[in-house]
Amino acid sequence: MPIAPILRNRDFDLYWSGVILSQVGSRGTIAANLFQVYELSGSLGTTGLVGAAQAVALLVLSPLGGAYADRLDRRRLLQWSQGLAMVVAALLAVLTMAGHVTTWEVLASVILTTAAGTFDQPARQALIPALVPAEQLPQAFALINPSRELAVLIGPALAGILIAVNGPGLMYLVDAVTYAVLVLDLGLIRVVHLPGAPRHESVWRQIGEGFSFVRHRRIVWMMMSLDLSATLFSSYRVVLPDLSVHRLHIGATGYGLLSSTPSLGALLATYTVFRVVGSSRRLGRVLLISTVAYGLSAILLARAGMVPLAVLALLLLGACDAMATTIRQAAVQLETPHELRGRVSATYQMASKGGPALGDTLMGAAAGAMGPGTSLLLGGMLTIGYVGAFLGSSNPVRRYTGARAAEAEPAGATTAG
C-alpha cells in the first residue's frame, strides 16, 4: 500500500508523531510504576495494585469517555486529557527525585493518568477521519497500528535504562515532556468538523444505547470475553519485576528489555498478521487458536529458568496477541454501526484495557500467595480451558469469516442519532 500521499498530509504527520511520542512516554511510565511499587513495597500483591488502580479508572469512566468523544470537540478533549496527564507525570517526577514518594502516591498517579486516558482513547480514534481524506484512512491506520507497537517496544526499554541511570523519576520527567509535545501538536493541526452525537440528548441515554448494542450483539460480547480470558488469567506484566530480579538476575535494565519484548514479537509478526487477515476465511478459528497459543506461551514463561527461554515466551506472547487483537478489533468495528462506534469502542476498551489492569491485580495476589511461576502456569491453563470451549462448539466466533455476521438485531437494540 503506497504511503507517500498520507505522509504529505501535514496535519496527520503532526498528529501521528505526537501520538507515538506520547505512547513511548506512557508505556515507559507504566513499566516504571510497576518497578517502583515493587521496589518500595517488596510485595507482588502490592505491585498488582497498579493494575487495580488502572481498572478503577477504566471501568468507571470509559463509558463517559466514549459518550463525550461523540459530543465534544475531540481535539480540545485530547488537549485537556493530555494536559492533565502531563501535570500528574511532572508532579510524580518531582516527588520521586526528591525521595519523598510513597507507594500510595504512585498508585494515585496511575488512577489520574488512566482517568485522563479513558477520555483520550475514544477521541483519538474518532479524530483521525477529521484529519485525512476518506481514501487515505486505510493508510493512516496502517501507519498508526505498527507505530503504536514500536512505542510499546521502546517505552519499557527506555524505562529500564532511565531507572538504571537515575531512578523512575527520570522516566516520569520524560513522560511529561512527551505529553507537552502532543498538546502543542494538537494546537497546530487543522481539523475538519465532523458531526457527532446530538448534545440535547442525555449522556446517560447515549451510554445506555452503546451498552444495549453490545449486550444484544452476541459476537461482540463474545469477542470481548475472549480478550478478557487472556488478559485476566494470563497477565504476565506484574510478575516480570520478580522474575527479572530473583529468577533471571538481570536487574532493572533487563526488566525494561523483557517488558518491551512482547511488542517486538508483535512487530515481527506484522507481515504474517496482515497476510492472514487479508486472505483467510477462517478468521474465527485463527483467533481461537492464537488465544490458545497465548495461554501456552504464558505457561512457557512460567517455567522459563533462563533468559533466552523467557525472551522466546515473551516474543510468542506478543505475536499471538497481535494476531488475536487484530481480528477482534476488526470484527467489533465491522459489527458496529458508524454512529455507535465511539461508545462501543469505549465499552470494548473496558475489556481490552480493563482486563490487563484487573489481571495484574489478580496475578499479583496469586503470585504473592503461590509464587509467580505457579500463578502464571495456572493462569495460562485457565485461558486455554476457556478458549477450548469455543473451539469445541458451534458459535459466532468460531464461524467468523471476516464478513459481518448474519445475525439479526433484536427489536430492543437501538442506535444513536
SULWO-V319416 format. One record per pair of residues at least 12 apart in sequence whose ideal C-beta (glycine too) atoms are under 8 Angstrom apart, sorted by the first residue. I is the first residue (numbers start at 0). J is the second residue. Records with the same first field share a line. If there is no record, write none. Layout:
BEGIN
I->J, J
END
This chain:
BEGIN
0->137, 138, 141
1->138
2->138, 141, 142
4->135, 138
5->131, 135, 138, 139, 142
8->130, 131, 135
9->188
10->130, 131, 188, 189, 190
11->127, 130, 131, 135, 139
13->184, 187, 188
14->126, 127, 130, 184, 185, 188
15->139, 142, 143, 146
16->184
17->180, 181, 183, 184, 185
18->123, 143, 181
19->146, 147, 149, 150
20->150, 177, 180, 181
21->81, 177, 178, 180, 181
22->147, 150, 151, 154
23->150, 153, 154, 157, 177
24->88, 154, 173, 174, 175, 176, 177, 178
25->84, 112, 116, 154, 174, 177
26->150, 151, 153, 154, 155, 158
27->153, 154, 155, 157, 158, 161, 170, 173, 174
28->88, 112, 154, 158, 170, 171, 174
29->49, 109, 154, 155
30->154, 155, 158, 159, 170, 254, 255, 258
31->158, 161, 162, 167, 170, 171
32->49, 105, 108, 109, 167
33->46, 49, 236, 237, 239, 240
34->158, 162, 167, 240, 251, 254
35->95, 100, 105, 167
36->48, 49, 102, 105, 106
37->240, 241
39->100, 101, 102, 105
40->102
42->367
43->237, 238, 241, 363, 366, 367, 371
44->363, 364, 366, 367, 368
45->102, 363
46->237, 240, 359, 363
47->237, 359, 360, 361, 362, 363, 364, 366, 367
48->106, 360, 363
49->105, 106, 109, 237, 359
50->234, 236, 237, 355, 356, 357, 358, 359, 360, 362, 363
51->356, 357, 359, 360
52->106, 107, 109, 110, 113, 356
53->109, 110, 113, 352, 353, 355, 356, 359
54->353, 356, 357, 360
55->110, 113
56->110, 111, 113, 114, 116, 117
57->113, 117, 348, 349, 352, 353, 356
58->349, 353
60->114, 117, 118
61->117, 345, 346, 348, 349, 352, 353
62->206, 209, 210, 342, 345, 346, 349
63->117, 118, 202, 206
64->117, 118, 119, 120, 121, 122, 345, 348
65->121, 206, 209, 341, 342, 343, 344, 345, 346, 348
66->196, 202, 205, 206, 209, 341, 342, 345
67->118, 122, 202
68->118, 121, 122, 124, 125, 195, 341, 345
69->121, 125, 195, 196, 205, 341, 342, 415
70->195, 196, 198, 202, 205
71->195
73->122, 125, 126, 129, 190
74->126, 185, 188, 190
76->118, 119, 122
77->119, 122, 123, 126, 181, 185
78->182, 185, 186
79->118
80->115, 116, 118, 119, 122
81->115, 119, 178, 181, 182, 185
82->178, 182
83->111, 114, 115
84->111, 112, 115, 116, 119, 178
85->175, 178, 179, 182
86->175
87->108, 111, 112, 115
88->108, 112, 171, 172, 174, 175, 178
89->171, 172, 175
90->108
91->104, 105, 108, 168, 171
92->168, 169, 171, 172, 174, 175
93->168
94->168
95->166, 167, 168, 171
96->165, 166, 168, 169, 172
113->356
117->345, 348
120->344, 345, 348, 352
121->341, 342, 344, 345, 348
124->340, 341, 344
125->193, 195, 340, 341
126->190
127->139, 140, 143
128->193
129->190, 191, 192, 193
130->188, 190, 191
144->325
145->266, 269
148->262, 265, 266, 269, 321
149->262, 266
151->259, 261, 262, 265
152->259, 262, 263, 266
153->259
154->259
155->255, 256, 258, 259, 262
156->255, 256, 258, 259
157->170, 173, 255
158->170, 255, 258
159->251, 252, 253, 254, 255, 256, 258
160->252, 255
161->173
162->251, 252, 255
163->250, 251, 252, 255
195->341
196->338, 341, 415, 416
197->416
200->415, 416
205->342, 415
206->342
208->339, 342, 413, 414, 415
209->339, 342, 343, 345, 346, 415
210->346
211->411, 412, 413
212->335, 336, 339, 342, 343, 412, 413, 414
213->343, 346, 347
215->408, 409, 411, 412
216->334, 406, 408, 412
217->395, 406
218->330, 334, 395, 396, 399, 404, 406
219->330, 331, 334, 335, 343, 347
221->389, 394, 395, 396
222->327, 330, 331, 396
223->331, 346, 347, 350, 351
224->350
225->286, 287, 290, 323, 327, 385, 386, 389, 396
226->323, 324, 327, 347, 350, 351, 354
227->350, 354
228->290, 381, 382, 385, 386
229->290, 293, 294, 320, 323, 354, 382
230->350, 351, 354, 355, 358
231->354, 357, 358, 361
232->294, 358, 361, 378, 379, 381, 382, 385
233->293, 294, 297, 358, 375, 378, 379, 381, 382
234->355, 358, 359, 361, 362, 378
235->297, 300, 313, 316, 362, 375
236->258, 355, 359
237->358, 359, 362, 363, 366
238->362, 366, 371, 374, 375
239->254, 257, 258
240->254
241->366, 371
242->257, 300, 303, 309, 371
243->257
246->304, 371, 372
247->305, 306, 309
249->306
253->306
257->309, 310, 313
260->310, 313, 314, 317
261->313, 314, 316, 317, 320
262->317
263->314, 317
264->313, 314, 315, 316, 317, 318, 321
265->317, 318, 320, 321
266->317
267->314, 318
268->317, 318, 321, 322
269->321
271->318, 322
272->321, 322, 325
275->322
276->325, 326, 329, 401
279->401
280->400, 401
281->400
282->326, 330, 399, 400, 401
283->326, 395, 396, 397, 398, 399, 400
284->390, 397
285->322, 326
286->322, 323, 326, 327, 396, 399
287->386, 389, 390, 396, 397
288->390
289->319, 322, 323, 326
290->319, 323, 382, 386
291->382, 383, 386, 387, 390
292->315, 319
293->316, 319, 320, 323, 382
294->378, 379, 380, 381, 382, 383, 386
295->315, 379, 383
296->312, 313, 315, 316, 319, 379
297->312, 316, 375, 376, 378, 379, 382
298->375, 376, 379, 380
299->311, 312, 315
300->312, 313, 316, 375
301->371, 372, 373, 374, 375, 376, 379
302->372, 376
324->351
326->399
328->347, 351
329->401
330->399, 401
331->343, 344, 347
333->402, 403
334->403, 404
336->414
338->414, 415, 416
339->414, 415
342->415
362->374, 375, 378
365->377, 378
END
